[in-house]
């Protein structure tokens, strides 16, 4: 059974930092592309950051220079370091995995990030 379990969300003041973690099980973590997406109330879900199995990284333009995605294949965990947080970063953040060939994808249940201005 595949599980992606996010942690690290919470309430933080604008300008603060949070580090999200996502622990994966039931997949061969190292060969999967991993990512973080977010969805705010009344808005569409958007891709925040993605790291491929080979380490290639892409970011949403609005988080470039503030957020950093990383992965630890030994721990089957992907991280999202979020600095200089803004009120507009408030959303439910979801971890996801996708196989680069089969495109089978899995999603976590999300962790809430709330940034107070």
Sine and cosine of phi, psi and omega as CSV:
sin_phi,cos_phi,sin_psi,cos_psi,sin_omega,cos_omega
0.00,0.00,0.79,-0.61,-0.01,-1.00
-0.99,0.14,0.73,-0.69,0.08,-1.00
-0.70,-0.71,0.72,-0.69,0.17,-0.99
-0.85,-0.53,0.88,-0.47,-0.10,-1.00
-0.87,-0.49,0.91,-0.41,0.00,-1.00
-1.00,0.02,0.47,-0.88,0.10,-0.99
-0.46,-0.89,0.25,-0.97,0.10,-1.00
0.97,-0.25,-0.08,1.00,0.03,-1.00
-0.96,0.29,0.12,-0.99,0.01,-1.00
0.31,-0.95,-0.25,-0.97,0.00,-1.00
-0.97,-0.23,0.77,-0.64,-0.01,-1.00
-0.61,-0.80,0.49,-0.87,0.06,-1.00
-0.98,0.21,0.44,-0.90,0.07,-1.00
-0.82,0.58,0.68,-0.73,-0.06,-1.00
1.00,-0.05,-0.20,0.98,-0.02,-1.00
-0.99,0.11,-0.10,-1.00,-0.06,-1.00
-0.75,-0.67,0.46,-0.89,0.16,-0.99
-0.60,-0.80,0.46,-0.89,0.10,-0.99
-0.83,-0.55,0.90,-0.45,0.04,-1.00
-1.00,-0.02,0.57,-0.82,0.08,-1.00
-0.80,-0.60,0.48,-0.87,0.06,-1.00
-0.65,-0.76,0.91,-0.41,0.01,-1.00
-0.99,-0.11,0.80,-0.60,-0.04,-1.00
-0.95,-0.32,0.57,-0.82,0.11,-0.99
-0.58,-0.82,0.42,-0.91,0.03,-1.00
1.00,0.09,0.05,1.00,0.07,-1.00
-0.75,-0.66,0.33,-0.94,0.15,-0.99
-0.99,0.12,1.00,-0.05,-0.21,-0.98
-0.83,0.56,-0.69,0.72,-0.17,-0.98
-0.90,0.44,-0.40,0.92,-0.05,-1.00
-0.99,-0.12,-0.07,1.00,-0.01,-1.00
-1.00,-0.04,0.61,-0.79,0.22,-0.98
-0.97,0.25,0.65,-0.76,-0.04,-1.00
-0.85,-0.52,0.52,-0.85,-0.02,-1.00
-0.43,-0.90,0.18,-0.98,0.09,-1.00
-0.81,-0.59,0.76,-0.65,0.13,-0.99
-0.83,-0.56,0.26,-0.97,0.02,-1.00
-0.64,-0.77,0.41,-0.91,0.06,-1.00
-0.61,-0.79,0.85,-0.53,0.06,-1.00
-0.99,-0.11,0.40,-0.92,-0.01,-1.00
-0.83,0.56,0.77,-0.64,0.04,-1.00
0.98,0.21,0.08,1.00,-0.02,-1.00
-0.85,-0.53,0.33,-0.94,0.05,-1.00
-0.97,0.24,0.46,-0.89,0.08,-1.00
-0.93,0.38,0.64,-0.77,0.00,-1.00
-0.73,-0.68,0.56,-0.83,0.05,-1.00
-0.96,0.27,0.81,-0.59,-0.01,-1.00
-1.00,-0.06,-0.75,0.67,-0.02,-1.00
-0.36,-0.93,0.47,-0.88,-0.01,-1.00
-0.56,-0.83,0.65,-0.76,0.06,-1.00
-0.79,-0.61,0.82,-0.57,-0.05,-1.00
-0.98,0.21,0.15,-0.99,0.05,-1.00
-0.88,0.48,-0.45,0.89,0.00,-1.00
-1.00,-0.03,0.00,1.00,0.07,-1.00
0.99,-0.11,0.06,1.00,0.07,-1.00
-0.95,0.30,0.65,-0.76,-0.14,-0.99
-0.80,-0.60,0.65,-0.76,0.17,-0.99
-0.76,-0.65,0.49,-0.87,0.01,-1.00
-0.76,-0.65,0.50,-0.87,0.24,-0.97
-0.88,0.48,0.67,-0.74,-0.08,-1.00
-0.81,0.58,-0.64,0.77,-0.11,-0.99
-0.95,0.31,-0.18,0.98,0.01,-1.00
-0.93,-0.37,-0.06,1.00,0.00,-1.00
-0.86,0.51,0.72,-0.69,-0.02,-1.00
1.00,0.07,-0.19,0.98,0.01,-1.00
-0.90,-0.43,-0.57,0.82,-0.03,-1.00
-0.95,-0.31,0.54,-0.84,0.06,-1.00
-0.71,-0.71,0.82,-0.57,0.08,-1.00
-0.99,-0.15,0.60,-0.80,0.05,-1.00
-0.50,-0.87,0.25,-0.97,0.00,-1.00
-0.64,-0.77,0.52,-0.85,0.08,-1.00
-0.83,-0.56,0.99,-0.17,-0.07,-1.00
-0.92,0.40,-0.45,0.89,0.03,-1.00
-0.93,0.36,-0.46,0.89,-0.01,-1.00
-0.96,-0.27,0.04,1.00,-0.03,-1.00
0.79,0.61,0.69,0.73,-0.11,-0.99
-0.72,-0.70,0.64,-0.77,0.13,-0.99
-0.88,-0.47,0.58,-0.82,-0.08,-1.00
-0.85,-0.53,0.41,-0.91,0.17,-0.98
-0.71,-0.71,0.96,-0.29,0.07,-1.00
-1.00,0.06,0.84,-0.54,-0.06,-1.00
-0.87,-0.48,0.90,-0.44,0.02,-1.00
-0.90,-0.43,0.27,-0.96,0.02,-1.00
0.75,0.66,0.76,0.65,-0.08,-1.00
-0.91,0.41,0.55,-0.83,-0.02,-1.00
-0.85,-0.52,0.33,-0.94,0.01,-1.00
-0.84,0.55,-0.57,0.82,-0.02,-1.00
-0.95,0.30,-0.10,1.00,0.11,-0.99
-0.99,0.11,-0.13,0.99,0.02,-1.00
-0.87,0.49,0.82,-0.57,-0.05,-1.00
-0.04,-1.00,0.14,-0.99,0.20,-0.98
-1.00,-0.02,0.81,-0.58,-0.08,-1.00
-0.97,-0.23,0.77,-0.64,-0.05,-1.00
-0.90,-0.44,0.68,-0.73,0.13,-0.99
-1.00,-0.05,0.59,-0.81,0.06,-1.00
-0.55,-0.83,0.40,-0.92,0.01,-1.00
-0.77,-0.64,0.60,-0.80,0.11,-0.99
-0.61,-0.79,0.65,-0.76,-0.01,-1.00
-0.98,0.20,0.75,-0.66,-0.09,-1.00
-0.91,0.41,-0.34,0.94,-0.01,-1.00
-0.96,-0.28,-0.73,0.68,-0.04,-1.00
-0.99,0.12,-0.35,0.94,-0.05,-1.00
0.90,0.44,0.25,0.97,0.16,-0.99
-0.87,0.49,0.76,-0.65,-0.03,-1.00
-0.78,-0.62,0.45,-0.89,-0.03,-1.00
-0.71,-0.70,0.51,-0.86,-0.03,-1.00
-0.76,-0.64,0.56,-0.83,0.16,-0.99
-0.99,0.12,0.01,-1.00,-0.04,-1.00
-1.00,0.05,-0.23,0.97,0.08,-1.00
0.98,-0.19,0.40,-0.92,0.10,-1.00
-0.69,-0.73,0.71,-0.71,-0.10,-0.99
-0.99,0.12,0.74,-0.67,0.13,-0.99
-0.88,-0.47,0.83,-0.55,0.02,-1.00
-0.83,-0.56,0.84,-0.55,-0.02,-1.00
-0.93,-0.38,0.88,-0.48,-0.01,-1.00
-1.00,-0.03,0.66,-0.75,-0.04,-1.00
-1.00,-0.09,0.00,0.00,0.00,0.00
